[in-house]
Amino acid sequence: MSACDLSVRIASLVLRNPVLSASGTYGHGLEMGVFTAAAELGAWVSKTVTLEPRGGNPAPRICETEAGLLNSIGLENRGLEHYIAHTLPLMAAADTVVVTNIGGERVQDFAELARRLDGESAVDALEVNLSCPNVQGGKLPFATDRVLAAEVVRAVRAATHKPIFAKLSPNTAGLGEIARAVEGAGADAITAVNTLLGLALDWRTRRPGLATVQGGYSGPGIKPVALRCAWECARAVRIPVIGCGGIQDAADALEYLVAGCTAVQVGTASFADPALPGKLAREMASLLAAQGIGSARELCGTIHDGREARDAVQAR
Ligand SMILES: Cc1cc2nc3c(=O)[nH]c(=O)nc-3n(C[C@H](O)[C@H](O)[C@H](O)COP(=O)(O)O)c2cc1C
């Protein structure tokens, strides 16, 4: 066992290590438990929960590409009531921090979800999926507009006492501004980022890989983009940033910490190796110990980027 201290703090939560599951990739109950016990995670993030059940998009809705995955699941889930009655008890039993990811098509949907989950003691934090399309605003995702993104977070803040992670999208310019806007609206942390918009097709059949034609690109191919997004957010805000995108091994995860993140989420890579989320923390500890670094926190924001991100991180 290595002597490295991996624990990190996000708002009022103390995580035993900085590795979280990424929403939608770690199952809803016991699916992953045979490979990675949730107790090995710093926190377990649920798939996006919506007020009403959603059937999701037509198939095919997953498509493998050269360096990652395209998906257009369409937020399929059984709705809030089913989540509270059936999924949450399984998550609560797992001896880790439980984060419920929420999604909606209107600001009031997010507020209602937050209000109803506020009374659930098993929920330790809410992650707000701002990549959902805003049906009242031309279906553009909330995350692409700093005013709208802040409006959602403000509404969630007013409806809950729990820590809020605002999950941002890479599909926009001015990410630092958006990060600042959601921080100002009351977010306790930022998750950076969700999937990139992508397209795959077969030139012979002329058919796209997904029934919805475009979808969300994830996996190793997005890492440089996602890492830049996380770094941009970390420079812009004082709240913790949770990096997400393309992490395949412990070195990838440590790069996110150097870029200014307090923790990371791992998604697509766990489809190829379902035991990965559990392994990551152990491997991070050995890599840090081999460098004589005593804690994950020491690495946070140590990038030599001219305007040291560390100054902002140390003030947290
Ligand atoms: C199949 C699949 C389903 C996903 N479902 C959700 C979801 O329900 N809510 C959400 O916020 N993000 C969802 N994501 C995005 C991931 O949580 C993560 O942000 C993204 O995949 C980038 O990380 P990765 O490259 O490690 O997968 C999903 C990703 C995949 C691949």
The ligand as an ORCA input file, in Angstrom:
! r2SCAN-3c Opt
* xyz 0 1
  C     -22.883      5.880    -23.458
  C     -22.728      7.209    -22.754
  C     -23.777      7.720    -22.025
  C     -23.641      8.962    -21.371
  N     -24.688      9.445    -20.653
  C     -24.563     10.626    -19.994
  C     -25.614     11.114    -19.183
  O     -26.672     10.484    -19.018
  N     -25.434     12.328    -18.583
  C     -24.263     13.059    -18.692
  O     -24.153     14.135    -18.084
  N     -23.241     12.592    -19.439
  C     -23.357     11.409    -20.079
  N     -22.313     10.926    -20.835
  C     -21.064     11.719    -20.938
  C     -20.009     11.212    -19.948
  O     -20.453     11.330    -18.611
  C     -18.685     11.993    -20.116
  O     -18.914     13.358    -19.849
  C     -18.105     11.866    -21.522
  O     -18.323     10.575    -22.044
  C     -16.607     12.188    -21.575
  O     -15.858     11.307    -20.762
  P     -15.144      9.950    -21.327
  O     -14.357     10.353    -22.538
  O     -14.314      9.454    -20.185
  O     -16.256      9.018    -21.685
  C     -22.428      9.694    -21.480
  C     -21.366      9.150    -22.215
  C     -21.491      7.933    -22.851
  C     -20.323      7.381    -23.631
*
